Amino acid sequence: MIKCPVCNQEMLEGVIYCLDCGARLHSSVKIEATLDKSFFQTDKFKNIPGSQTTIMPSQEIYLVVLETGQVFTLPVEDEYIVGRTSDEQPIFPEIDLTPFNGYQGGVSRLHATIKAKDKTVTITDLGSTNGTRINNVKIEPNNPKPIKHGDIITFGNVKTRMLFYK
């Protein structure tokens, strides 16, 4: 048996989506425990320039929800849809911001994509209603923009920070 990460219902092994809430049960993205400020003072976080736009295979990529401190771990060399779940939607985002006031914060169901490929991380707004911003600058839909270590990424009104760790 496996537990749904959204509603905690138990499902049989091999089920891809929760039969109760529709959440994806198997994803390469995982939510880590809430981080406290001391985590950001560890050696993993030091000595990475804020202007770094390239990632190395040995690095990890984290997307931190600023309001709660929850962290999504994003394996390198993959693409992720950011959004929120909905009963009417057959496609579920890998990075689900529903538990972080995604609906109230103006996150679209399919809001943006994050790509970690070819040593760079980019974000593309998917034509979301409330837009995506990098360091408070709105990006144009369907136009990939590079993300740097430490950038604040805002989906609607939900603020996150992108971190690259060595």
Steps between C-alpha positions, in 0.01 A plus 500: 500500500611856431366826642382791292722803575199735476208330679687217683265228368657158459517363145620172356856481366519583131216755501623816326231747614314515831150363453364747758660836411672432165850596616796338327639229727831439326715792403867576479425812707483459873418742777770515765439593861457866581835675511606732776741787448800301628476273194592793275821554695634150431794428269259385227375854461826693537726610214241482225491838328157660473562557130556130427280398208651159427457184702736209528392135509611474864272785606150478637224745412251609764187711467412647841149631573587817690186526714534150648862398444389179327747379239453319169809304394538506122731240349730644233427420135122508513197720426227583749155655470417746779134560581216387719258209492135521401221243485431587135863464391631170361864621509671547835803722561818342635541805726157546657458834677144423613606430863679837508186710433545453128137567416475808723844614379397502135696195382358360177440127460783479246694812593861455384771250419843475656766326290831386642685388188830560327655658812241779518172551680225686317142594577221547249163651585226296331266796444386502863227743604706677768844463348843388616770737624874462551625741768175697463536538118213343307608260227328466164298180448654218297846659507756303710704712741813385686487473877797577724586367843301700756240641259153568641242336272140614554213293360196730520558620857676186634867583555774240474880507486715291266815363660786304345707294746836341448 
